């Protein structure tokens, strides 16, 4: 029986694999695994808790019919993905305003926009809480984030303006 050494005189392991090639292959595998963990497997993606999320969603410059169409109890969906983002708890509307330049006096003034309203919808949902995000219906809910939403008979875009968590 032939005695096989760990490495032969050409530097190959078991007479087949070059040691330098093996080190390069292991290094490539290590970099690939590290990259995957860095981009996809970090702890900020792991759900640490679930709880009730209450957030305000502001839509600006809409007509009275739009405001009247929003009713408490309406399910709100993401108009792009179709995922449910929660249920309307309440709404508050006010006359829409805009910043205008007063050319005569050289200053800016806030003026009412005729027949237009700004509406703030308070939405309640069950969310998954991670160290970095609150996720409702597959969407990250963050103050300042823009969404395209739809409810029963209405759709528009707006921004999350306030958020509170009630962890269970």
C-alpha positions as CSV (number, residue, x, y, z in Angstrom):
1,X,0.0,0.0,0.0
2,X,1.3,3.4,-1.0
3,X,1.9,5.8,1.9
4,X,0.2,9.2,1.1
5,X,1.6,12.3,2.7
6,X,-0.5,15.3,3.6
7,X,1.4,17.5,1.1
8,X,3.6,16.3,-1.7
9,X,6.8,17.9,-3.0
10,X,4.9,20.2,-5.4
11,X,2.9,21.7,-2.5
12,X,-0.4,19.9,-3.3
13,X,-2.6,18.6,-0.5
14,X,-3.2,14.8,-0.9
15,X,-1.5,15.1,-4.2
16,X,-4.5,16.9,-5.8
17,X,-5.1,20.4,-4.4
18,X,-2.6,23.2,-4.4
19,X,-2.4,24.9,-1.0
20,X,-2.4,28.4,-2.5
21,X,-5.5,27.7,-4.5
22,X,-7.2,26.3,-1.3
23,X,-6.4,29.5,0.6
24,X,-7.8,31.7,-2.2
25,X,-11.0,29.6,-2.4
26,X,-11.5,29.8,1.4
27,X,-10.9,33.5,1.4
28,X,-13.5,34.0,-1.4
29,X,-16.0,32.0,0.6
30,X,-15.3,34.0,3.8
31,X,-15.7,37.3,2.0
32,X,-19.0,36.1,0.4
33,X,-20.4,34.9,3.8
34,X,-19.3,38.2,5.5
35,X,-21.0,40.3,2.8
36,X,-24.2,38.3,3.1
37,X,-24.3,38.8,6.9
38,X,-23.4,42.5,6.6
39,X,-26.2,43.3,4.0
40,X,-28.9,40.7,4.8
41,X,-28.3,39.1,8.1
42,X,-27.8,42.0,10.5
43,X,-29.6,42.2,13.9
44,X,-31.5,45.3,12.7
45,X,-33.7,43.1,10.6
46,X,-34.6,40.6,13.3
47,X,-38.0,41.2,15.0
48,X,-37.5,41.8,18.7
49,X,-41.1,42.6,19.6
50,X,-44.6,43.1,18.2
51,X,-47.0,45.8,19.3
52,X,-49.6,48.3,18.4
53,X,-48.4,51.2,16.3
54,X,-50.4,54.4,16.1
55,X,-49.2,56.9,13.5
56,X,-50.5,60.2,12.0
57,X,-50.6,60.4,8.2
58,X,-50.9,63.9,6.7
59,X,-52.4,64.6,3.2
60,X,-52.4,68.1,1.9
61,X,-54.4,70.2,-0.5
62,X,-57.5,68.0,-1.0
63,X,-61.2,68.9,-1.5
64,X,-64.1,68.5,1.0
65,X,-65.3,65.3,-0.7
66,X,-62.0,63.6,-0.1
67,X,-62.1,64.6,3.6
68,X,-65.7,63.4,3.9
69,X,-64.8,60.0,2.4
70,X,-62.4,59.1,5.2
71,X,-64.3,57.3,8.0
72,X,-63.0,55.7,11.2
73,X,-62.7,51.9,10.8
74,X,-61.6,52.1,7.2
75,X,-58.7,49.8,6.3
76,X,-55.8,51.7,4.8
77,X,-53.7,50.0,2.2
78,X,-50.4,50.8,0.5
79,X,-51.5,51.8,-3.0
80,X,-48.2,50.5,-4.5
81,X,-47.9,47.1,-2.9
82,X,-51.4,46.5,-1.8
83,X,-50.4,45.6,1.8
84,X,-52.6,46.7,4.7
85,X,-51.1,49.6,6.7
86,X,-53.7,49.7,9.4
87,X,-57.1,51.1,10.3
88,X,-58.3,54.7,10.5
89,X,-58.9,55.7,14.1
90,X,-59.7,59.4,13.5
91,X,-59.2,62.3,11.2
92,X,-58.7,66.0,11.7
93,X,-59.0,68.5,8.8
94,X,-58.1,72.2,8.5
95,X,-58.1,74.7,5.7
96,X,-55.1,74.2,3.5
97,X,-52.5,77.0,3.5
98,X,-49.5,77.8,1.4
99,X,-46.5,80.1,1.7
100,X,-46.7,83.0,-0.8
101,X,-44.3,85.8,-1.6
102,X,-45.6,89.3,-1.0
103,X,-43.8,91.2,-3.7
104,X,-45.0,94.6,-2.7
105,X,-43.8,94.3,0.9
106,X,-40.9,92.0,0.2
107,X,-41.8,89.2,2.6
108,X,-43.6,85.8,2.7
109,X,-47.1,85.3,4.0
110,X,-49.2,82.3,4.8
111,X,-52.4,82.3,2.8
112,X,-55.5,80.0,2.7
113,X,-56.0,77.9,-0.4
114,X,-59.6,78.3,-1.5
115,X,-61.8,75.1,-1.2
116,X,-58.8,73.0,-0.1
117,X,-58.0,71.1,3.1
118,X,-55.2,69.4,4.8
119,X,-56.2,66.2,6.6
120,X,-54.4,64.2,9.3
121,X,-55.5,60.6,9.6
122,X,-54.6,58.7,12.7
123,X,-54.0,55.1,11.8
124,X,-53.6,52.1,14.2
125,X,-51.9,48.8,13.2
126,X,-50.1,45.8,14.6
127,X,-46.4,46.1,13.8
128,X,-43.2,44.2,14.0
129,X,-40.5,46.1,15.9
130,X,-36.8,45.6,15.1
131,X,-33.9,47.6,16.5
132,X,-33.9,49.9,13.6
133,X,-37.5,49.9,12.2
134,X,-41.2,49.5,12.8
135,X,-42.7,47.3,10.0
136,X,-46.4,47.2,9.2
137,X,-47.7,45.1,6.3
138,X,-44.2,44.7,5.0
139,X,-43.6,48.5,4.9
140,X,-41.2,50.4,7.2
141,X,-43.2,53.1,9.0
142,X,-41.0,56.1,9.8
143,X,-41.7,59.8,10.5
144,X,-41.2,61.7,7.3
145,X,-41.7,58.7,5.0
146,X,-44.0,59.2,2.0
147,X,-46.7,56.7,1.1
148,X,-49.3,56.3,-1.5
149,X,-52.4,55.1,0.3
150,X,-55.9,54.0,-0.5
151,X,-59.1,53.5,1.4
152,X,-62.7,53.0,0.6
153,X,-63.3,55.4,-2.3
154,X,-60.2,57.5,-1.9
155,X,-56.5,57.4,-2.7
156,X,-53.7,60.0,-2.3
157,X,-50.1,60.5,-1.2
158,X,-48.8,61.9,2.1
159,X,-46.3,61.6,4.9
160,X,-46.1,60.0,8.3
161,X,-45.9,62.9,10.7
162,X,-46.0,61.2,14.1
163,X,-45.7,57.7,15.5
164,X,-46.1,56.1,18.9
165,X,-45.5,52.4,19.9
166,X,-47.6,50.5,22.4
167,X,-45.6,47.3,22.9
168,X,-47.5,44.3,24.1
